[in-house]
Structure formats: C-alpha cells, structure tokens
Amino acid sequence: MARSSRKPGKLGKERPHPIRATSMWRVDQVFLSRKGQRVEVIASLVNDQGGLRNLSTIAPTDDPAEAVRHAARHIAGMGNVYEARNARVRWTRAQSVTAQDELIRDLDLEDEFLDSFLETLDVIRDQMS
C-alpha cells in the first residue's frame, strides 16, 4: 500500500503540500470577488501530477482590470508557475446575478491577466540571464 505524502496536522487534519520549486504549476482558473473597496483574486493552479492549489490575493484597487494585473504579477513572480495561457477568468457565485452569470467568462480580463503574467515572466527571465 502506498503511503500518503501528506502528514496529519493539528486535530488530525491533513496539511496541504507546499508549493515547491520542484512542482511546476499552471493557472487554470481565476475567480474575482469584491471585498469592500478591493477585489479579491483567487487563482486555481494545477500541476502535471493532478495537484490543485488556490492562491488568493487582495488587490489594492476596486478596478477589476488592475486587480487581475496585480494578481498576475504576484503569481508569475512566485517562480514555479509556468503557464497561464488557457486561464479562465470569472466572477465568483456571490457576484453572479443569475445561474447563467456563473458560466460567463470575462475575455477582456483574461487578456489582461495573461498579458501581465507573460510580461512578468519575461522580466524575471531577463534578470536571470
């Protein structure tokens, strides 16, 4: 029987694996929600081994475009997130008016996210060479 690589934490709950440089991640989905005067951005990351992680950041703005740019720079700057090409950007259920709204992707914000992500990766690669 294979051993689980997760170790039990307090009260017997399993602790998630840390995001390590040995695991390369890609951005799968990005969710936005309003938090007062700010926008919370949650990025859902996946890796080739089927791992899933959610990273949350609260952008210091109420502008959704600036919020996704802020989150993209933050995520790309981690160093072990290599791709965001097919990332879908959506508002969370709490921000949706109808069930159909939950399915609608924001293509403009997807472009903003991808552009900022790739620009940040280019800057990091230039610094490394």
C-alpha positions in Angstrom: 0.0 0.0 0.0 1.4 3.4 -1.0 2.0 5.9 1.8 0.3 9.2 1.7 2.7 12.1 1.3 0.5 14.3 3.4 1.2 14.5 7.1 -1.5 14.9 9.6 -1.6 18.3 11.3 -3.5 19.5 14.4 -6.7 17.7 15.1 -5.9 15.0 12.6 -6.5 17.3 9.6 -4.2 16.8 6.6 -1.9 19.7 5.7 -1.6 20.6 2.1 1.7 20.2 0.2 3.6 23.5 0.0 4.0 25.0 -3.4 7.6 24.0 -4.1 10.0 24.8 -7.0 10.1 21.1 -7.7 6.5 21.2 -8.8 5.7 23.3 -11.8 2.2 24.8 -11.8 -0.1 26.4 -14.4 -3.0 28.8 -13.8 -6.3 27.1 -14.7 -9.0 29.5 -13.5 -9.1 32.9 -11.9 -12.1 34.0 -9.7 -12.9 37.6 -8.7 -15.0 38.8 -5.8 -15.5 42.2 -4.3 -14.3 42.8 -0.8 -15.5 46.2 0.1 -13.3 48.7 -1.8 -11.0 46.0 -3.0 -11.1 43.0 -5.3 -10.0 39.5 -4.1 -8.5 37.4 -6.8 -8.3 33.6 -6.3 -6.1 31.7 -8.8 -6.7 28.0 -9.2 -3.4 26.2 -10.0 -2.9 22.7 -11.3 0.2 20.6 -11.9 1.0 17.6 -14.0 0.6 15.2 -11.1 -3.0 16.3 -10.7 -2.3 18.6 -7.7 -4.6 21.6 -7.1 -3.8 24.7 -5.2 -5.7 28.0 -4.8 -3.8 31.2 -4.3 -5.6 34.3 -3.0 -4.5 37.9 -3.1 -6.4 41.0 -2.5 -5.6 43.8 -4.9 -5.3 47.3 -3.6 -7.9 48.6 -6.0 -11.6 48.2 -6.9 -10.8 48.1 -10.6 -11.1 44.5 -11.9 -8.6 45.0 -14.7 -5.9 46.4 -12.3 -6.8 43.6 -9.8 -6.1 40.8 -12.3 -2.9 42.5 -13.4 -1.8 42.7 -9.8 -2.6 39.1 -9.2 -0.8 38.0 -12.4 2.4 39.8 -11.4 2.1 38.2 -7.9 1.6 34.7 -9.3 4.2 34.9 -12.0 6.7 36.3 -9.5 6.5 33.1 -7.5 8.9 31.4 -9.9 7.2 28.0 -10.2 4.1 28.9 -12.1 5.0 28.5 -15.7 1.8 29.0 -17.7 -1.5 30.9 -17.8 -2.4 30.6 -21.4 -5.8 29.0 -21.1 -6.7 30.5 -17.7 -10.4 31.4 -17.5 -11.5 34.5 -15.5 -14.9 34.6 -13.8 -16.6 36.4 -11.1 -17.5 34.2 -8.0 -21.0 33.0 -7.4 -21.6 35.6 -4.8 -21.1 38.3 -7.5 -23.4 36.5 -10.1 -26.9 37.6 -10.5 -28.2 34.5 -12.3 -27.0 30.9 -12.7 -26.1 31.8 -16.3 -23.7 34.5 -15.0 -21.6 31.9 -13.2 -20.7 30.4 -16.6 -19.7 33.7 -18.3 -16.0 34.2 -18.8 -14.6 37.7 -18.9 -12.5 37.6 -22.0 -11.1 41.1 -21.6 -9.9 40.3 -18.1 -8.4 37.0 -19.3 -6.3 39.0 -21.8 -5.3 41.5 -19.1 -4.3 38.6 -16.8 -2.3 36.8 -19.5 -0.5 39.9 -20.7 0.6 40.8 -17.2 1.6 37.3 -16.4 3.7 36.9 -19.5 5.3 40.4 -19.0 6.3 39.5 -15.5 7.8 36.1 -16.6 9.8 38.0 -19.3 11.2 40.4 -16.8 12.2 37.5 -14.4 13.8 35.6 -17.3 15.7 38.7 -18.4 17.0 39.2 -14.8 18.2 35.5 -14.7 20.2 35.7 -18.0 
